[in-house]
Amino acid sequence: AGGYENRSLWSEEAWAWKAKEGVEHPMFWGREGNLWIYHTMFGEVRLPQEWPVYVSHAEATAYAKWLGRKLPTEAQFHRAAYGTPERGKERTYPWGEEAPSASRGNFDFKSWDPSPVGAHPAGASAFGVHDLVGNGWEWTRTEFAPFPGFTPMPFYPGYSANFFDGKHYVMKGGSPRTAACMLRRSFRNWFQPHYPYVYATFRCVED
């Protein structure tokens, strides 16, 4: 749709980054003539149409703007993933209280690549949303900042505190390379908006 050439979709900072780095498509994509290919961990394959797309925060934001929508906030993601129709009740995992297993999603190193969207229906949330953990970290539009009452871990005080700088955005969920023990709903990942080497995808919301 020409989104990479449409300056109106990008912030000034994102457009300058894109121009400087020559960004014309997602990092893991490539072209051979008229054929789009995908760079996997161990080789190249024809671009799978049913896989989620891994992109930077800047690219995700531009796409959402093109669609007339936005990236979700961290709170919106949390509601979709762990909320239920019953007011005030949440789940430990999107699918319920059972521990993570291979049928629930693409995580814990069972695959080096994404799986088709919707391939793990047993992992759907109470609202029927698929792949909320595993298959790719999910960008939000929430800047990475401490929650009220935050205190650094004594044995690793700089783990997250060093990144409360207004330059990083919260990611939720998990990727195929995320250990099952890290799929707890409290876990927050983060990256800068222009960093392309990250297994991160996104969803769009309407406010």
C-alpha positions as CSV (number, residue, x, y, z in Angstrom):
1,A,0.0,0.0,0.0
2,G,3.1,2.3,-0.2
3,G,3.2,2.9,3.6
4,Y,7.0,3.1,3.6
5,E,6.9,6.0,1.2
6,N,4.0,7.9,2.8
7,R,5.6,10.4,5.1
8,S,2.2,11.3,6.7
9,L,2.2,8.0,8.5
10,W,5.5,8.5,10.3
11,S,6.6,10.8,13.1
12,E,9.5,13.1,12.2
13,E,11.9,11.0,14.2
14,A,10.7,7.7,12.7
15,W,10.9,9.2,9.2
16,A,14.4,10.3,9.7
17,W,15.4,6.9,11.0
18,K,13.7,5.1,8.1
19,A,15.5,7.4,5.6
20,K,18.9,7.0,7.2
21,E,18.7,3.3,7.5
22,G,17.0,2.7,4.1
23,V,14.1,0.8,5.7
24,E,11.7,-0.3,2.9
25,H,10.2,-3.4,4.5
26,P,10.2,-5.5,7.7
27,M,13.7,-6.5,8.7
28,F,13.2,-10.3,8.2
29,W,11.8,-9.9,4.7
30,G,13.7,-9.7,1.5
31,R,13.1,-9.8,-2.3
32,E,14.4,-12.0,-5.0
33,G,12.9,-10.5,-8.2
34,N,9.2,-10.5,-7.8
35,L,9.3,-13.0,-4.9
36,W,9.2,-12.0,-1.3
37,I,11.2,-14.2,1.0
38,Y,11.5,-14.5,4.8
39,H,14.8,-14.9,6.6
40,T,14.4,-17.6,9.2
41,M,17.1,-18.6,11.8
42,F,18.5,-21.3,9.5
43,G,17.7,-20.2,6.0
44,E,15.3,-18.4,3.6
45,V,11.8,-19.5,2.7
46,R,9.1,-18.0,0.6
47,L,7.2,-15.5,2.7
48,P,4.5,-17.3,4.6
49,Q,1.3,-15.3,4.3
50,E,-0.2,-16.8,7.5
51,W,2.7,-15.8,9.8
52,P,2.7,-12.7,12.0
53,V,5.0,-9.9,10.9
54,Y,7.9,-8.9,13.1
55,V,8.5,-5.2,13.0
56,S,9.9,-2.2,14.9
57,H,7.6,0.0,17.0
58,A,7.9,2.7,14.4
59,E,6.7,0.4,11.6
60,A,3.8,-0.9,13.8
61,T,2.8,2.6,14.6
62,A,2.8,3.7,11.0
63,Y,0.7,0.7,9.9
64,A,-1.8,1.4,12.7
65,K,-2.1,5.0,11.6
66,W,-2.6,3.9,7.9
67,L,-5.4,1.7,9.2
68,G,-7.0,4.6,11.1
69,R,-6.3,2.8,14.4
70,K,-3.6,2.8,17.2
71,L,-1.4,0.3,19.0
72,P,-3.0,-0.8,22.2
73,T,-1.9,0.5,25.6
74,E,-0.4,-1.9,28.1
75,A,-3.7,-1.8,30.0
76,Q,-5.7,-2.6,26.9
77,F,-3.5,-5.6,26.1
78,H,-3.8,-6.8,29.7
79,R,-7.5,-6.6,29.5
80,A,-7.7,-8.6,26.3
81,A,-5.2,-11.2,27.5
82,Y,-6.2,-11.8,31.1
83,G,-9.6,-10.2,31.6
84,T,-13.0,-11.9,31.6
85,P,-16.5,-10.8,31.0
86,E,-17.0,-11.1,34.7
87,R,-16.2,-7.8,36.3
88,G,-13.1,-7.8,38.4
89,K,-12.1,-11.3,37.6
90,E,-8.8,-12.1,35.8
91,R,-7.0,-15.2,34.6
92,T,-3.5,-16.2,35.3
93,Y,-3.0,-17.0,31.6
94,P,-5.1,-16.0,28.6
95,W,-6.6,-19.6,28.5
96,G,-7.2,-19.9,32.3
97,E,-5.3,-21.3,35.2
98,E,-3.5,-24.3,33.7
99,A,0.2,-24.2,33.3
100,P,1.6,-23.3,29.8
101,S,1.8,-26.3,27.4
102,A,2.6,-26.9,23.8
103,S,-1.1,-26.8,22.8
104,R,-1.5,-23.2,24.2
105,G,0.9,-21.3,22.0
106,N,4.3,-21.0,20.3
107,F,6.7,-20.4,23.1
108,D,9.4,-22.2,25.2
109,F,11.7,-22.9,22.2
110,K,9.4,-25.5,20.6
111,S,10.0,-23.6,17.3
112,W,12.5,-21.2,15.9
113,D,9.9,-19.5,13.7
114,P,6.5,-18.1,14.0
115,S,3.5,-20.3,13.6
116,P,0.4,-19.5,11.6
117,V,-2.0,-17.1,13.3
118,G,-4.7,-19.0,15.2
119,A,-2.7,-22.3,15.2
120,H,-3.3,-22.7,19.0
121,P,-7.0,-22.3,19.6
122,A,-6.6,-23.8,23.1
123,G,-4.6,-20.7,24.1
124,A,-7.4,-18.2,23.3
125,S,-8.4,-15.7,25.9
126,A,-11.8,-15.3,27.5
127,F,-12.7,-12.9,24.7
128,G,-11.6,-15.3,22.0
129,V,-8.3,-13.6,21.1
130,H,-5.5,-15.8,19.9
131,D,-1.7,-15.9,20.4
132,L,-1.6,-13.4,23.2
133,V,1.4,-15.2,24.7
134,G,4.1,-16.7,22.4
135,N,4.5,-16.3,18.6
136,G,5.9,-12.8,19.0
137,W,6.2,-10.0,21.6
138,E,3.5,-7.5,21.1
139,W,4.2,-3.8,20.9
140,T,2.1,-1.3,23.0
141,R,2.0,2.5,22.8
142,T,2.8,2.7,26.5
143,E,6.2,4.1,27.4
144,F,8.2,1.8,29.7
145,A,8.0,3.4,33.2
146,P,7.8,2.1,36.8
147,F,4.5,1.2,38.4
148,P,3.7,3.0,41.6
149,G,5.7,1.6,44.5
150,F,8.4,0.2,42.2
151,T,11.7,-0.8,43.8
152,P,14.6,-2.3,41.9
153,M,15.7,-5.9,42.6
154,P,18.6,-5.8,45.1
155,F,20.7,-8.3,43.1
156,Y,20.1,-6.6,39.7
157,P,19.0,-3.0,40.3
158,G,19.7,-1.8,36.7
159,Y,17.6,-4.6,35.0
160,S,14.7,-2.3,34.2
161,A,15.4,0.9,36.1
162,N,18.1,2.0,33.6
163,F,15.5,2.0,30.8
164,F,12.9,4.3,32.4
165,D,14.0,7.1,30.1
166,G,11.0,7.8,27.9
167,K,12.8,6.1,25.0
168,H,11.5,2.6,25.3
169,Y,8.1,1.0,24.8
170,V,6.4,-1.8,26.7
171,M,6.0,-5.2,24.9
172,K,3.8,-8.0,26.3
173,G,3.2,-11.6,25.6
174,G,6.3,-13.5,24.5
175,S,8.0,-15.0,21.5
176,P,8.8,-18.5,20.3
177,R,12.1,-18.1,22.2
178,T,10.4,-17.1,25.5
179,A,10.7,-19.6,28.3
180,A,7.4,-20.8,29.8
181,C,8.4,-19.5,33.2
182,M,8.5,-16.0,31.8
183,L,4.9,-16.0,30.6
184,R,3.5,-14.6,33.8
185,R,1.1,-11.7,33.3
186,S,3.3,-9.3,35.3
187,F,6.3,-9.6,32.9
188,R,7.1,-6.6,30.8
189,N,9.6,-6.5,28.0
190,W,10.8,-3.3,26.3
191,F,12.8,-2.0,23.4
192,Q,13.5,1.3,21.6
193,P,11.0,2.2,18.8
194,H,13.6,1.9,16.0
195,Y,15.2,-1.3,17.0
196,P,14.5,-3.8,14.2
197,Y,16.1,-7.1,15.5
198,V,13.3,-8.1,17.8
199,Y,10.7,-10.8,17.6
200,A,7.8,-8.4,18.0
201,T,4.5,-8.1,16.3
202,F,1.4,-6.0,17.1
203,R,-2.3,-5.6,17.1
204,C,-4.5,-2.5,16.5
205,V,-7.3,-1.1,18.5
206,E,-10.0,1.5,18.0
207,D,-10.4,4.1,20.8
